[in-house]
Amino acid sequence: MQQIMSRKSETSLKSYHLGNLYLKQGRFSKAEKSYLRSIKLEGNLGKTYNNLGIAQKNLGKMEEAKISLQKAIQLDPSLFEAYNNFGNILLGMDKINEAINFYEKALEINPHYQNAYNNLGTAWQRLGQVKKAAEYYHKALKINPNDIDALNNLGTALFSRKKIKSAIKTYRKVLIVEPNFIEALYNLGAALNDDGKMEESIKCAEKVISLSPKYEDAYCLLLQQLERICEWNKIKELLPKLTLLTKRAVRYGYRPGETPFFNITHFDNPKYNLQVAKLWCKPTNKSLAATSGYNFNNRKDSKVIRIGYLSGDFRNHAIANQIIDIFKLHDKKRFRIFSYSYGNNDKSYQRKTIEKYSQFRDVSKKTYAETAEIIAKDKINILIDLMGHTRGARLEIPALRPAPVQLTYLGFPGTTGADFFDYVIVDKIIAPPSVAKYYTEKFIYMPDCYQVQSYSRFKKNTGSKVKRKSLPFIFSCLNGNYKINEQIFSSWMKILKKVPNSVLWLLKGENAAINNLYKQAEKYGVNKNRLIFKNRTTLEKFLKRLTLVDLALDTHPYNGGATTSNALWAGVPVVTLQGDSYLSGMSSSLLTAAGIPELITRSNKAYENLAIKMATNPKLLKTLKTKLNKGYEKKPLFKTEIFIKNLEKSYLTIWENYLKGKKPSTIVIK
């Protein structure tokens, strides 16, 4: 009998070691079978159950993995690895606080267990506590300075705290240890991009794709960079590959590498835009849902409605330029205005104005949960997010539901796909009733235009005193270079060829973009000197410069927003090409509210013909400019005080509906 038991024990041990070999090789199914055989022959070994749990987790068998790891802990309560691995299961299920408890238990048993420190950092970072996360990464690195996972995670923490150069330095350390560590290569590329080192950033993204052809995030990063330099041939090669990967993600329901912002700028398809946006919100909704739960009963009796504006762009930024008059002109007797800023303080006019006209909260160094707690303690009735899925956004804050009514406005031109926003402010041009089914938010329809204008600090000037007849006919498109695509540029070149003695003003970006656009112009037989690149400048100087322009040409599908408004304020007509999405209807909305809807077209050919007609018919152009400029202050677009009264009317309506217990539904302001 003893001999049989000995043979059983020996066979069990062999199966255990074979399982370990398979686990190391990534052959998880075979590893699972080996561990199960080992347990069957001679069970009750904590380490066997622990490793079985690891194999099952990698096979996606989460419930089986949990049972195996619980058994491991039951058999050997001192097995710190099992607590850590169970924490990983919980983290994967978005049970973050529970995961933290298990990591801490592992460290109670073994205070020198670096994996648990690294995982604790990851968990705290998922909760938005980046500073605390970094402390744990440093503890892991104190034990092993070459722990590439901890180094990479530390770089990510530094990057999210805007410590870009430190993040770059940290990612480079990772790549010294492991030159082909894909995640660190991608992260380095993203950080270099933020640091303005585009050429090096592009090389990182290209290397990631060469090592891992299905690494979706790298395609998106690379394509965004190529757009900024107008490298259209490479874009044509890469975009279909990213699209295939994104459609696969949509089919199987996981978050694609393609961002919602990138998606809306390339696909004039509201249904597809919604699918991508919802998948990006899915992890946020799931991971933070358990940590929210504020009581709003103490807000129902407030006589003054508390409005909170949330953004990282209360600075010298297009959105801040557009909204500052909202802060100035809000009815302070009926509304108490708060602003929550998680961006850097650039000490700009915009920042100072918003600080002056609201109860300003700098939450840039606060965690998601801490920021939400501040909003909740301020008893905000209606929270307005001004960023959506734009760069640097912290959707994790509104995901915690710190206000009873939440809406999104202006920053992101489309649906967020989030279940934590009740409304979006739109008009019937950018979001007709037919697309409501492709939005998770209910529409608040403004009567004239979705966009507020804040030009109260500028003197209206629609004609430059320095302009002379000897100047060429000036077309302009002063949108960012990333909005220019081959199709719209082709239309511009056709227009220039049909309008002798004309030039096109473009915004000066990267040198590579200028060179690429010069090459494209010459490909169409247009002298490159007819493209004139203008430097960025202050808004005041920008508006004065625009008075020299004869006719502005819009981009498509990503229309101008603030750029179109600026042109119209300066008295410059804008020819636009309207599509089917919010993004491609922005200029149409602005032109309609400015009283010149005849400049809206629906095809490239019509766009080209209209621009040529306007440029070659001085009398027609003059008539249109007169129509735009005469009595401009009575045009719906520029009646800012009326817009804000309508905005406040919408706030009163949605708050009243909330008090009555009504579910969010479409609101039409008249």
C-alpha positions in Angstrom: 0.0 0.0 0.0 2.8 2.4 1.0 4.5 1.6 -2.4 1.3 2.4 -4.3 0.9 5.7 -2.4 4.5 6.6 -3.1 4.0 5.9 -6.8 0.8 8.1 -6.8 2.7 10.8 -5.0 5.5 10.6 -7.5 3.1 10.7 -10.5 1.2 13.6 -8.9 4.5 15.6 -8.5 5.4 14.9 -12.2 2.0 16.1 -13.3 2.5 19.2 -11.2 5.9 20.0 -12.7 4.6 19.3 -16.2 1.8 21.7 -15.5 4.3 24.3 -14.5 6.2 23.8 -17.7 3.1 24.2 -19.8 2.1 27.3 -17.8 5.5 28.9 -18.5 5.1 28.1 -22.2 1.6 29.7 -22.3 -0.1 26.3 -23.0 -2.8 26.9 -20.5 -5.2 24.2 -21.5 -2.5 21.5 -21.1 -1.4 23.1 -17.9 -4.9 22.9 -16.5 -5.2 19.2 -17.4 -1.9 18.4 -15.8 -2.8 20.2 -12.5 -6.2 18.5 -12.4 -4.4 15.1 -12.9 -2.0 16.0 -10.1 -4.9 17.0 -7.7 -6.8 13.8 -8.6 -3.8 11.6 -7.8 -2.9 13.5 -4.6 -4.9 16.6 -3.8 -4.7 19.1 -1.0 -1.7 21.0 -2.3 -2.2 24.7 -2.1 0.4 25.5 -4.8 -1.2 23.1 -7.2 -4.6 24.8 -6.8 -2.9 28.2 -7.0 -1.3 27.4 -10.4 -4.5 25.8 -11.6 -6.2 29.1 -10.9 -3.6 30.9 -12.9 -4.1 28.6 -15.9 -7.9 28.9 -15.7 -7.8 32.7 -15.5 -5.7 32.7 -18.7 -8.3 30.5 -20.3 -11.0 32.9 -19.4 -12.6 30.5 -16.9 -12.9 33.2 -14.1 -15.4 31.3 -11.9 -13.4 28.1 -12.0 -10.2 30.2 -11.3 -11.9 31.8 -8.3 -12.8 28.4 -6.8 -9.3 27.0 -7.4 -7.7 30.0 -5.7 -10.1 30.0 -2.8 -9.2 26.3 -2.3 -5.5 27.2 -2.4 -6.0 29.8 0.3 -8.1 27.3 2.4 -5.4 24.7 2.1 -2.5 27.0 2.8 -3.5 30.4 4.4 0.2 31.5 4.2 0.3 31.2 0.4 0.7 34.9 -0.4 0.8 34.2 -4.2 -2.8 32.9 -4.0 -4.0 36.1 -2.4 -2.3 38.1 -5.1 -3.7 35.9 -7.9 -7.2 36.1 -6.4 -6.8 39.9 -6.3 -5.9 39.8 -10.1 -9.2 37.9 -10.7 -11.2 40.5 -8.8 -9.4 43.3 -10.6 -10.3 41.8 -13.9 -13.9 41.7 -12.8 -13.7 45.4 -11.8 -14.1 44.7 -8.1 -11.2 47.0 -7.4 -11.7 47.6 -3.7 -12.0 43.9 -3.0 -8.8 43.3 -5.1 -7.0 45.8 -3.0 -7.9 43.9 0.2 -6.4 40.7 -1.3 -3.2 42.4 -2.4 -2.8 43.9 1.1 -3.3 40.4 2.6 -0.5 39.0 0.4 1.8 41.8 1.6 0.9 41.1 5.3 2.3 37.6 4.7 5.2 38.7 2.6 6.1 42.4 2.8 8.8 41.9 0.1 6.4 40.5 -2.6 7.0 43.0 -5.5 4.1 41.7 -7.6 1.6 42.6 -5.0 3.0 46.2 -4.7 2.8 46.5 -8.5 -0.8 45.2 -8.6 -1.8 47.5 -5.7 -0.5 50.4 -7.8 -2.5 49.3 -10.8 -5.7 49.0 -8.6 -5.3 52.5 -7.1 -4.5 53.9 -10.5 -7.8 52.4 -11.8 -9.6 54.3 -9.0 -7.9 57.6 -10.2 -5.5 57.7 -7.2 -2.4 58.2 -9.4 -0.1 59.6 -6.7 -0.9 56.7 -4.4 -0.4 54.2 -7.3 3.1 55.7 -8.0 4.1 55.1 -4.3 3.4 51.4 -4.7 5.2 51.2 -8.1 8.3 52.7 -6.3 8.0 50.1 -3.6 8.0 47.3 -6.2 11.0 48.9 -7.9 12.9 49.2 -4.6 12.8 45.4 -4.4 13.6 44.9 -8.1 14.7 48.0 -10.0 14.4 46.1 -13.3 10.8 45.1 -12.9 9.6 46.2 -16.3 5.9 45.9 -15.5 6.3 48.3 -12.5 8.5 50.6 -14.5 6.0 50.8 -17.3 3.1 51.4 -14.9 5.1 54.1 -13.1 5.6 55.8 -16.5 1.8 55.6 -17.1 1.2 57.2 -13.7 3.7 60.0 -14.4 2.1 60.6 -17.9 -1.4 60.9 -16.4 0.0 63.5 -14.0 1.3 65.5 -17.0 4.9 64.7 -16.0 5.7 64.0 -19.6 9.5 64.1 -19.6 9.7 61.9 -16.4 7.4 59.5 -18.1 9.6 59.4 -21.2 12.6 58.7 -19.1 10.9 55.9 -17.3 9.7 54.2 -20.5 13.2 54.4 -21.9 14.4 52.5 -18.8 11.9 49.7 -19.5 13.2 49.5 -23.1 16.8 49.2 -22.0 15.8 46.1 -20.0 13.4 44.7 -22.7 13.8 46.6 -26.1 10.7 44.9 -27.6 8.3 45.4 -24.7 5.3 46.4 -26.8 3.2 48.3 -24.2 6.2 50.4 -23.1 7.0 51.2 -26.8 3.5 52.3 -27.4 3.4 54.4 -24.2 6.7 56.0 -25.1 5.3 56.9 -28.5 2.3 58.5 -26.9 4.4 60.5 -24.5 6.8 61.6 -27.2 3.8 62.8 -29.2 2.7 64.9 -26.2 6.2 66.3 -25.9 6.2 67.5 -29.5 8.7 64.8 -30.7 6.6 63.6 -33.6 9.2 61.9 -35.7 10.5 59.8 -32.8 6.9 59.1 -31.8 6.0 57.8 -35.3 9.0 55.4 -35.2 7.7 54.0 -31.9 4.2 53.4 -33.2 5.6 51.8 -36.4 7.8 49.5 -34.4 4.9 48.4 -32.2 2.8 47.6 -35.4 5.8 45.6 -36.9 6.1 43.6 -33.7 2.3 43.2 -33.1 0.3 43.8 -36.3 -3.0 43.7 -34.3 -2.1 46.3 -31.6 -5.0 48.6 -32.3 -4.0 51.5 -30.1 -0.7 51.9 -32.1 -2.6 52.2 -35.4 -4.8 55.0 -33.9 -1.8 56.8 -32.5 0.2 56.5 -35.8 -2.8 57.6 -37.9 -3.4 60.7 -35.7 0.2 61.7 -36.2 0.1 61.1 -39.9 -3.0 63.3 -40.2 -1.2 66.1 -38.5 1.5 66.0 -41.2 -1.0 65.2 -44.1 0.7 62.0 -45.0 -2.3 60.7 -46.9 -0.7 57.8 -48.8 0.3 56.1 -45.5 -3.1 56.9 -44.1 -4.8 55.1 -47.0 -2.7 52.1 -46.3 -3.2 51.9 -42.5 -6.8 53.2 -42.1 -8.5 50.0 -43.6 -6.4 47.8 -41.2 -7.5 49.8 -38.2 -11.1 49.7 -39.4 -11.1 45.9 -39.7 -9.7 45.7 -36.1 -12.4 48.2 -34.9 -15.2 46.3 -36.6 -14.0 43.1 -34.9 -14.0 44.8 -31.5 -17.6 46.0 -32.2 -18.6 42.5 -33.2 -17.2 40.9 -30.1 -18.0 43.7 -27.7 -14.6 44.8 -26.4 -13.0 48.3 -26.3 -11.3 49.1 -29.7 -8.0 50.9 -30.0 -9.7 53.4 -32.2 -10.9 56.3 -30.0 -14.4 57.7 -30.3 -12.9 61.0 -31.4 -10.9 59.4 -34.2 -14.0 57.4 -35.2 -16.3 60.4 -35.6 -13.7 62.3 -37.6 -13.5 59.5 -40.2 -16.9 57.9 -40.4 -20.0 60.1 -41.0 -22.1 57.2 -39.6 -24.0 57.9 -36.4 -24.8 54.2 -35.8 -21.2 53.2 -36.0 -20.0 56.2 -34.0 -22.4 55.1 -31.2 -21.1 51.6 -31.2 -17.5 52.7 -30.7 -18.4 55.3 -28.1 -20.4 52.8 -26.0 -17.5 50.3 -26.0 -15.1 53.0 -24.7 -17.5 53.9 -21.9 -18.2 50.2 -21.0 -15.1 49.8 -18.7 -15.7 53.2 -17.1 -19.3 52.4 -16.4 -18.4 49.0 -15.0 -15.4 49.7 -12.9 -16.8 52.8 -11.1 -20.4 51.8 -10.7 -19.8 50.1 -7.4 -18.1 53.1 -5.9 -20.8 55.6 -6.6 -24.0 56.2 -4.7 -24.7 59.8 -3.6 -27.8 60.9 -1.8 -29.5 63.7 -3.6 -32.4 64.3 -1.2 -30.8 67.4 0.3 -30.8 69.1 -3.1 -34.5 69.0 -3.9 -35.4 72.1 -1.8 -32.8 74.5 -3.2 -34.3 77.8 -4.3 -31.2 78.6 -6.3 -30.1 75.9 -8.9 -26.4 75.0 -8.5 -24.8 74.5 -11.9 -21.4 72.9 -12.2 -19.1 73.0 -15.3 -16.4 70.3 -15.5 -13.4 70.5 -17.8 -9.7 70.3 -18.2 -9.8 73.1 -20.8 -10.4 76.2 -18.7 -7.4 77.8 -20.4 -6.3 79.4 -23.7 -8.4 76.9 -25.7 -11.1 77.1 -28.3 -13.8 75.8 -25.9 -12.9 78.2 -23.2 -13.0 81.1 -25.8 -16.5 80.0 -26.7 -18.0 79.6 -23.2 -16.6 82.5 -21.1 -19.6 84.7 -21.7 -21.8 82.0 -20.2 -20.0 82.6 -16.9 -20.2 86.4 -17.3 -23.9 86.5 -18.2 -25.5 83.7 -16.1 -28.4 85.0 -13.9 -26.7 84.9 -10.5 -30.0 85.4 -8.7 -31.4 82.1 -10.0 -28.3 80.1 -10.5 -25.1 79.5 -8.5 -22.2 78.7 -10.8 -19.4 76.4 -10.0 -16.5 75.3 -12.2 -14.3 72.3 -11.7 -10.9 72.4 -13.4 -8.6 69.5 -13.8 -6.3 71.1 -16.3 -3.2 73.2 -15.9 -3.4 76.8 -14.9 -1.9 78.8 -17.8 -2.9 82.1 -16.1 -4.7 83.1 -19.3 -7.6 85.6 -19.8 -9.9 82.7 -20.2 -8.8 81.0 -16.9 -9.0 84.3 -14.9 -12.4 85.1 -16.3 -13.9 81.8 -15.4 -12.3 82.0 -11.9 -13.8 85.5 -11.5 -17.4 84.6 -12.5 -17.8 81.3 -10.8 -16.9 79.4 -7.6 -13.8 77.9 -9.0 -12.5 74.6 -7.8 -9.0 73.5 -8.9 -9.2 69.7 -8.8 -6.2 69.0 -11.0 -4.4 67.1 -8.2 -7.5 65.3 -7.0 -8.5 61.7 -7.7 -11.7 60.9 -9.6 -13.4 60.0 -6.3 -12.1 63.1 -4.5 -13.4 65.3 -7.3 -16.8 63.6 -7.3 -16.9 64.0 -3.6 -16.2 67.8 -3.9 -19.0 68.1 -6.5 -21.4 66.2 -4.3 -20.5 68.3 -1.2 -21.2 71.5 -3.3 -24.7 70.1 -3.8 -24.6 70.5 -7.5 -28.0 70.1 -9.1 -26.8 70.0 -12.8 -23.3 69.0 -13.9 -22.2 69.9 -17.4 -19.2 68.0 -18.8 -17.4 70.1 -21.5 -15.0 67.5 -22.8 -16.6 64.1 -23.6 -14.1 61.8 -25.4 -11.5 64.6 -26.1 -7.9 64.6 -25.1 -7.2 64.7 -21.3 -10.9 64.1 -20.4 -11.8 62.5 -17.1 -15.1 60.8 -17.7 -14.5 58.8 -14.6 -15.7 61.8 -12.6 -19.2 62.1 -14.0 -19.3 58.2 -14.1 -19.4 58.4 -10.3 -22.7 60.3 -10.6 -22.0 63.2 -8.2 -25.0 65.2 -9.5 -28.6 64.1 -10.0 -28.8 65.6 -13.5 -25.7 65.4 -15.8 -25.3 66.5 -19.4 -22.6 67.0 -22.0 -22.0 70.0 -24.1 -19.8 71.4 -26.9 -16.4 69.7 -26.3 -17.2 66.4 -28.0 -19.2 66.6 -31.3 -21.2 63.4 -30.9 -22.6 61.0 -28.5 -20.4 59.9 -25.6 -22.1 56.5 -25.5 -22.2 56.8 -21.7 -25.1 55.9 -19.4 -24.2 58.5 -16.9 -25.2 61.5 -19.0 -28.8 62.3 -19.2 -28.8 65.0 -21.9 -26.7 66.6 -24.7 -27.2 70.2 -25.9 -27.8 70.3 -29.6 -29.9 71.8 -32.4 -32.0 70.2 -35.1 -29.3 70.6 -37.8 -26.4 68.8 -36.0 -28.7 66.3 -34.4 -32.1 65.9 -36.2 -34.7 63.7 -34.5 -33.9 60.9 -36.9 -30.5 60.3 -35.2 -31.8 60.3 -31.6 -31.7 56.5 -31.5 -27.9 56.7 -32.0 -27.4 58.8 -28.9 -27.4 57.5 -25.3 -28.2 61.1 -24.2 -31.6 62.7 -24.7 -31.6 65.9 -26.8 -32.0 69.4 -25.4 -32.8 71.4 -28.6 -31.7 75.0 -28.6 -34.0 77.1 -30.8 -31.4 78.5 -33.2 -27.9 77.1 -32.8 -26.2 74.7 -30.4 -23.1 76.9 -30.1 -22.7 79.9 -27.8 -20.6 82.8 -28.9 -18.4 84.9 -26.6 -17.2 87.9 -28.5 -18.2 90.6 -26.0 -14.6 91.6 -25.4 -13.9 92.3 -29.1 -14.8 95.2 -31.2 -16.6 94.2 -34.4 -14.6 94.9 -37.5 -15.7 93.5 -40.9 -13.3 95.3 -43.3 -9.6 95.8 -43.1 -8.3 99.3 -43.7 -5.1 97.9 -45.1 -6.7 95.8 -47.9 -5.9 96.9 -51.4 -7.2 96.0 -54.8 -3.8 94.6 -55.8 -4.1 91.8 -53.3 -5.1 88.4 -54.7 -8.4 86.8 -53.9 -7.9 85.2 -50.5 -9.5 81.9 -49.7 -8.8 80.5 -46.2 -9.1 77.4 -44.2 -7.6 78.0 -40.7 -8.7 74.7 -39.2 -6.0 72.4 -37.8 -4.1 70.4 -40.4 -5.5 67.1 -39.1 -8.9 68.1 -40.4 -7.6 68.3 -44.0 -8.0 65.1 -46.0 -7.2 64.3 -49.6 -10.7 64.6 -50.9 -11.3 68.1 -49.5 -7.8 69.2 -50.6 -8.6 68.0 -54.1 -11.7 70.2 -54.1 -9.6 73.2 -53.0 -7.1 72.7 -55.8 -9.8 72.5 -58.4 -11.2 75.8 -57.0 -7.8 77.5 -57.1 -7.3 76.4 -60.7 -10.6 77.9 -61.7 -10.0 81.2 -59.8 -6.9 83.0 -61.3 -4.9 85.2 -59.0 -6.2 83.5 -55.9 -4.3 82.0 -52.8 -5.3 79.8 -50.0 -4.4 80.6 -46.4 -3.8 77.5 -44.2 -2.8 77.2 -40.5 0.9 76.6 -40.1 1.6 73.3 -38.4 4.4 70.8 -38.6 7.1 71.4 -41.3 6.4 67.9 -42.6 2.7 69.0 -43.1 3.8 72.1 -45.1 6.1 70.0 -47.3 3.4 67.4 -47.9 0.8 69.9 -48.8 3.2 71.7 -51.2 3.8 68.3 -53.0 0.1 67.6 -53.2 -0.6 71.1 -54.7 2.0 70.6 -57.4 0.6 67.1 -58.1 -2.7 68.9 -59.0 -0.7 71.5 -61.1 -1.1 74.3 -58.6 2.0 76.4 -57.8 2.9 75.7 -54.2 3.4 79.5 -53.6 -0.4 79.8 -53.7 -0.6 78.1 -50.4 0.2 80.5 -47.6 0.8 79.2 -44.1 -0.2 81.5 -41.2 1.2 81.3 -37.7 -1.0 80.7 -34.7 -1.7 83.9 -32.8 -4.0 85.4 -30.2 -7.7 85.3 -30.9 -7.8 89.1 -31.1 -5.1 89.2 -33.8 -6.6 86.1 -35.5 -10.0 87.9 -35.9 -8.3 91.0 -37.3 -6.3 88.9 -39.7 -9.6 87.3 -41.0 -10.9 90.6 -42.2 -8.4 90.3 -45.1 -10.0 87.0 -46.2 -12.5 87.0 -49.1 -14.0 83.6 -48.7 -13.5 80.7 -46.2 -13.5 77.1 -47.2 -14.7 74.5 -44.7 -13.2 71.0 -44.0 -15.2 67.8 -44.3 -16.3 65.6 -42.6 -14.8 67.4 -39.6 -16.3 70.9 -40.0 -14.9 74.0 -38.4 -16.6 74.8 -35.1 -14.9 77.8 -33.5 -13.0 78.4 -36.7 -16.3 78.9 -38.7 -17.7 81.1 -35.9 -14.6 83.3 -36.0 -14.8 83.7 -39.7 -18.5 84.7 -39.5 -17.8 87.1 -36.7 -15.1 88.7 -38.8 -17.7 89.1 -41.7 -16.2 86.3 -43.9 -18.7 83.9 -45.6 -17.9 80.2 -45.3 -18.7 77.5 -47.9 -19.4 74.2 -46.2 -20.1 70.6 -47.1 -22.7 69.1 -44.8 -22.9 65.4 -43.9 -25.1 63.3 -41.7 -23.4 63.6 -38.3 -23.1 66.3 -35.6 -19.5 66.8 -36.6 -20.3 67.4 -40.3 -23.2 69.6 -39.6 -21.6 72.2 -37.3 -20.9 74.8 -39.9 -24.4 74.4 -41.4 -25.9 75.2 -38.0 -23.7 78.3 -37.7 -24.4 79.5 -41.2 -28.2 79.0 -40.8 -28.1 81.0 -37.5 -26.0 83.7 -39.2 -28.7 84.0 -41.9 -26.7 82.7 -44.9 -27.8 79.0 -45.3 -27.3 79.3 -49.1 -23.6 78.5 -48.4 -24.4 75.0 -47.3 -23.7 72.2 -49.9 -24.3 68.5 -50.0 -21.6 67.2 -52.4 -18.0 67.9 -53.3 -19.0 69.1 -56.8 -21.6 71.5 -55.4 -19.1 72.7 -52.8 -16.5 73.4 -55.6 -19.0 75.1 -57.9 -20.4 77.4 -55.2 -16.9 78.5 -54.1 -15.9 79.2 -57.7 -19.1 81.1 -58.3 -18.6 83.3 -55.2 -15.0 84.0 -56.1 -15.6 84.9 -59.7 -18.7 87.0 -59.1 -17.7 90.1 -57.0 -21.2 91.5 -56.9 -22.6 88.2 -55.6 -19.9 88.0 -52.9 -20.5 91.6 -51.9 -24.2 91.0 -51.6 -23.6 87.9 -49.4 -21.1 89.8 -47.2 -23.6 92.6 -46.7 -26.3 90.1 -45.8 -24.0 88.5 -43.2 -22.8 91.8 -41.7 -25.8 94.1 -41.8 -27.6 94.0 -38.5 -25.3 91.1 -37.3 -26.2 91.8 -33.7 -29.8 90.8 -34.5 -28.7 87.5 -36.0 -29.5 84.5 -33.8 -25.9 83.4 -33.9 -24.6 86.5 -32.2 -27.4 87.1 -29.7 -25.4 85.7 -26.9 -27.6 87.0 -24.1 -30.6 85.3 -25.7 -28.7 82.1 -26.1 -27.8 82.1 -22.4 -31.4 82.8 -21.4 -32.5 79.8 -23.5 -29.7 77.7 -21.9 -31.0 78.7 -18.4 -34.5 77.8 -19.5 -33.3 74.4 -20.4 -31.6 74.0 -17.0 -34.9 75.0 -15.3 -36.9 72.6 -17.4 -34.6 69.5 -16.8 -34.4 70.3 -13.1 -38.2 70.7 -12.8 -38.6 67.3 -14.6 -36.2 65.7 -12.2 -38.1 67.0 -9.2 -41.3 65.6 -10.7 -39.6 62.2 -11.0 -39.8 62.3 -14.8 -37.2 60.3 -16.8 -35.0 62.3 -19.2 -36.7 62.9 -22.5 -36.2 65.3 -25.4 -36.5 68.9 -24.5 -37.3 71.6 -27.1 -36.6 75.2 -26.1 -38.7 77.7 -27.9 
